[in-house]
Amino acid sequence: MPYYHTPDFTPIWPLETGEDVDTLHRIRDFHMLDQSGRIFSLEDCAGDLLVVNFFFTACPSICPTLTQNIKTVADATRDLAGIRFLSFSVTPDRDSVVRLAAYAERYSLPSDRWHLLTGDQDEIYTLARRSFFAEEEMGYNKDSREFLHTEHVLLVDADLHLRGIHKGTLPLEMNQMEADIRLLSAAR
């Protein structure tokens, strides 16, 4: 599987190019509140594969489909240990812990593996655009106040490298994500 080092998601194949994996882009740490009101950071998922998306609970368009499709992947990979699903709210001023908990309950999200996260909007938007490259190249240069809305679901390996980007509204791409998760899980 490729690595992604830049916001344009040009794949890098270190085994073929001789590139040092340790020099490639890594996800930076964060501290957010999850749907149970607990502070959550990368320390809580050290060594896990991460499936990451950005959403908001009042979204009438892509977010419900995105959540359902990711839940299908979560259900299909329940047999694998060390997989976490992280959904960051892009409207943290509205998405309180109570609202996140209600959203998790409405979609029957597995709370032992899926964390709906809220916190400082600037931190979330910077994390989305500069760490996860959630909006690809265009998003990297956006002002942190410009609304973030994306159907991308990102796959991060246990060493915090970006390894996949999938359109979460497309079931076929989510099937590929499941295959990618299984591949990365087997390689650990």
C-alpha positions as CSV (number, residue, x, y, z in Angstrom):
1,M,0.0,0.0,0.0
2,P,1.2,3.5,-0.7
3,Y,2.0,6.3,1.8
4,Y,0.7,9.8,1.4
5,H,3.1,12.6,2.3
6,T,1.5,15.7,0.7
7,P,-2.0,17.2,0.5
8,D,-2.3,16.4,-3.2
9,F,-2.3,12.7,-2.2
10,T,0.4,11.7,-4.6
11,P,1.2,8.1,-3.6
12,I,4.7,7.2,-2.4
13,W,6.0,3.6,-2.6
14,P,9.0,3.6,-0.3
15,L,10.0,0.0,-1.1
16,E,10.3,1.0,-4.8
17,T,11.8,4.5,-4.4
18,G,14.1,3.8,-1.4
19,E,12.5,6.7,0.5
20,D,12.9,6.5,4.3
21,V,9.5,5.9,5.8
22,D,10.5,7.7,9.0
23,T,10.8,11.0,7.1
24,L,7.2,10.8,5.8
25,H,4.3,12.9,7.1
26,R,2.7,11.7,10.3
27,I,-0.5,12.7,12.0
28,R,0.0,15.2,14.8
29,D,-1.4,14.7,18.3
30,F,-4.6,16.3,19.5
31,H,-6.7,16.5,22.6
32,M,-10.5,16.4,22.2
33,L,-13.6,15.4,24.1
34,D,-15.4,12.2,22.9
35,Q,-19.0,11.3,23.2
36,S,-18.6,10.1,26.8
37,G,-17.0,13.4,27.9
38,R,-13.6,11.9,28.2
39,I,-10.4,13.6,26.9
40,F,-9.2,11.6,23.9
41,S,-5.8,11.9,22.2
42,L,-3.5,9.8,20.0
43,E,-2.1,8.2,23.2
44,D,-5.5,6.5,23.6
45,C,-5.0,4.7,20.3
46,A,-1.3,4.1,20.2
47,G,-0.5,1.2,17.8
48,D,-4.0,1.1,16.4
49,L,-5.1,1.7,12.8
50,L,-7.3,4.7,12.5
51,V,-10.3,5.4,10.2
52,V,-10.9,9.1,10.3
53,N,-13.7,11.4,9.0
54,F,-15.0,14.9,9.6
55,F,-18.8,15.4,10.0
56,F,-21.5,17.3,11.9
57,T,-24.5,16.0,13.6
58,A,-27.0,18.4,11.9
59,C,-25.8,17.6,8.4
60,P,-28.7,16.8,6.1
61,S,-26.6,15.6,3.2
62,I,-23.5,13.4,3.1
63,C,-22.8,12.9,6.8
64,P,-25.6,10.3,7.4
65,T,-24.5,8.3,4.4
66,L,-20.9,8.6,5.4
67,T,-21.7,7.4,9.0
68,Q,-23.7,4.4,7.7
69,N,-21.0,3.4,5.2
70,I,-18.2,3.7,7.9
71,K,-20.4,1.7,10.3
72,T,-20.6,-1.0,7.7
73,V,-16.8,-1.1,7.7
74,A,-16.7,-1.1,11.5
75,D,-19.1,-4.0,11.6
76,A,-17.2,-5.9,8.9
77,T,-13.8,-5.5,10.8
78,R,-15.1,-6.3,14.3
79,D,-13.0,-9.5,14.2
80,L,-9.8,-7.4,14.0
81,A,-8.2,-5.9,17.1
82,G,-6.6,-2.5,17.1
83,I,-8.9,-0.5,14.9
84,R,-10.3,2.8,16.0
85,F,-12.9,5.0,14.2
86,L,-12.5,8.7,14.8
87,S,-15.2,11.2,13.7
88,F,-14.3,14.9,14.3
89,S,-17.1,17.4,14.4
90,V,-16.7,20.4,12.1
91,T,-19.3,22.3,14.1
92,P,-18.0,21.9,17.6
93,D,-19.9,25.0,18.8
94,R,-23.1,23.0,18.3
95,D,-21.9,19.4,18.7
96,S,-21.6,19.1,22.4
97,V,-20.8,15.8,24.2
98,V,-24.5,15.3,24.7
99,R,-25.3,15.7,21.0
100,L,-22.4,13.4,20.0
101,A,-23.7,10.8,22.4
102,A,-27.2,11.0,20.9
103,Y,-25.7,10.7,17.4
104,A,-23.7,7.7,18.4
105,E,-26.8,6.1,19.9
106,R,-29.0,7.0,16.9
107,Y,-26.6,5.1,14.5
108,S,-25.7,2.4,17.0
109,L,-22.0,3.2,16.8
110,P,-19.7,0.8,18.8
111,S,-18.5,3.1,21.6
112,D,-15.5,0.8,22.4
113,R,-14.0,1.5,19.0
114,W,-15.7,4.7,17.6
115,H,-15.0,8.1,19.1
116,L,-17.0,11.1,18.1
117,L,-14.8,14.1,18.9
118,T,-15.4,17.8,19.6
119,G,-13.1,20.6,20.7
120,D,-11.7,23.9,19.5
121,Q,-12.8,24.6,16.0
122,D,-9.5,26.1,14.9
123,E,-7.7,23.1,16.2
124,I,-10.1,20.7,14.4
125,Y,-9.9,22.6,11.1
126,T,-6.1,22.8,11.3
127,L,-5.8,19.2,12.1
128,A,-8.2,18.2,9.3
129,R,-6.4,20.3,6.7
130,R,-2.7,20.2,7.7
131,S,-2.4,16.8,9.4
132,F,-5.0,14.6,7.8
133,F,-5.1,16.6,4.4
134,A,-8.9,16.0,4.6
135,E,-9.7,18.3,1.7
136,E,-6.6,17.4,-0.3
137,E,-4.5,20.2,-1.8
138,M,-7.2,22.8,-2.0
139,G,-8.1,22.5,1.6
140,Y,-4.5,22.8,2.8
141,N,-4.4,26.4,1.8
142,K,-7.9,27.4,3.0
143,D,-8.4,29.8,5.9
144,S,-9.2,28.0,9.1
145,R,-12.6,29.8,9.2
146,E,-13.8,28.5,5.9
147,F,-16.3,25.7,6.4
148,L,-15.0,22.2,6.2
149,H,-17.2,19.6,4.6
150,T,-15.8,16.5,3.0
151,E,-16.8,13.0,2.1
152,H,-13.2,11.7,2.5
153,V,-12.5,8.9,4.9
154,L,-8.8,8.6,5.8
155,L,-6.9,5.5,6.8
156,V,-3.9,5.9,9.1
157,D,-1.5,3.1,10.0
158,A,-0.2,2.3,13.4
159,D,2.8,4.5,12.9
160,L,0.5,7.5,12.2
161,H,1.2,7.6,8.4
162,L,-1.6,8.4,6.0
163,R,-2.2,5.2,3.9
164,G,-5.5,5.7,2.3
165,I,-8.2,8.2,1.2
166,H,-11.6,6.9,0.3
167,K,-14.9,8.6,-0.7
168,G,-17.1,7.6,2.2
169,T,-20.3,8.0,0.3
170,L,-19.4,5.3,-2.2
171,P,-19.9,1.7,-1.0
172,L,-17.4,0.4,-3.5
173,E,-14.7,2.6,-2.0
174,M,-15.6,1.6,1.5
175,N,-15.2,-2.1,0.4
176,Q,-11.7,-1.1,-0.7
177,M,-11.1,0.5,2.7
178,E,-12.1,-2.7,4.4
179,A,-9.6,-4.6,2.3
180,D,-6.9,-2.0,3.0
181,I,-7.6,-2.3,6.8
182,R,-7.3,-6.1,6.6
183,L,-4.0,-5.7,4.7
184,L,-2.5,-3.2,7.2
185,S,-3.8,-5.2,10.1
186,A,-2.1,-8.4,8.8
187,A,1.2,-6.5,8.3
188,R,1.4,-5.4,11.9
